Amino acid sequence: MCTQDGTLYAWECTVRRTATTTAQAMVSRLTGGGRPAWSTGTVTGIEPMTFDKTVGHLSEAGLDCQPGESEGVLPYADRPPDGRSWRYTALAPTHTRLTELEVRLAATLGHEVL
């Protein structure tokens, strides 16, 4: 970029959809390159929980995702500062099933998906 007085500045602009590559790479790796429906979001729990307790709730509800499976919910960041606002990626074979998983996720943690 060059200003009116002739000063030259280096400038970089990298246009992309923020944070989607990471989630898509994770989904692809976990499903062996399959093409499930997936989404990312934040779900706010009714009470603060540790990461292990949150994962335990997902497992007990049958929402956990194992490598090679094409369905489940993955919290993909460590415990949030407030212990309640969990970032997640959900994946399922169809968009209808994906919606069902997100509704169950909200019910499991006791609040709504944002």
N, C-alpha and C positions, 0 to 999 in steps of 0.2 A: 504494500500500500504506500502511496506517495502523498504527502500532504501538500497544500498549496505553496508552502515555502520551499518545497523540494526535498524535504526530509523523507528518507526511505525507511519503512518499517517492514519487518518480516511478519507475516500473518498466516495462520493456518486455520482452515475451516474443515472439519470432518463431520459431514452430515450423516447421521444414522439414527435409527430407532434406539433410544437409550435402553440398555440392559437386556435387549431381546436376544442378542447373539449368545450370551452366557446361558440363559434359560434354554434356548433352542439346542445348544450344544449338549447341555445336561440331559435333556429329554432324548436326544438322538443317541447319546452314549448309553443311557439306561435301558432303552428299548431296542438296542442293537440296530439302530438306523431305521426303525419303523416310523410310521407317520401317524401317530395318534393325534387326537384333538388335545390341545393343552392351553393353559392360561396361567397368568401370574397375577397375584393380588396380595392384599393384606387382610388378615382376619384379626379382629380385636377380641381377645378373650375377656370373660367377665371378671377374672381375677389374675393377678400376676402368677406366672409359673416358670420353673426352670426349663431349660431345653429338654432335658431327659423326661421330665413330667409331661411336657407337651407331646413329645414323640410317643410316650407311653399311652396317652389318650388317643392318639391317632391309631396306634396299633390295636388297642382294645376295641376301637370302633371299626376295625377292618379297613382303615383308610391309608395305612402305610403302604409304601411302594418298595418293592424289592427289585434289584437289578434283573433285567430281562423281562419284567412285567410291563404291560402297557396300561396300567391303571393304578392310581393312587395319588397321595398328596405328600409333597416334600417340603418341609420348612427348609429354606436354603440360606439362612443367615443365622448366626448365633443368637442367643437370647437378646431381645430388644431391650433398650434401656428401661422402658416402663414394664417389661415382663409380660405385656399384653398384646402388642401390635406385631403379630407374626407375619413375615413375608413368606409366601409359599408359591410353589408351582404345582398345579394339578394336571394330571393327564388321564385320558380315558380313550376307549376305542371310537366313541362318537361324541358329538357335541351335546346331545341329550344326556348321555351318561356323565359327561363333564359337569353339566349343570347340577345333576343329582349329587355328585361328589362334593361340590362346593356348598350346597345346602346342608349336607351331612356334616361337613367341616364346621360350618357356623354353629350347628346344633351341638356338635361335640365339644367345642370350646366355649359354648354358652353365650354366643353373641352373633353379630351379623358380619357378613363379608363386605368389605369396603371396596 
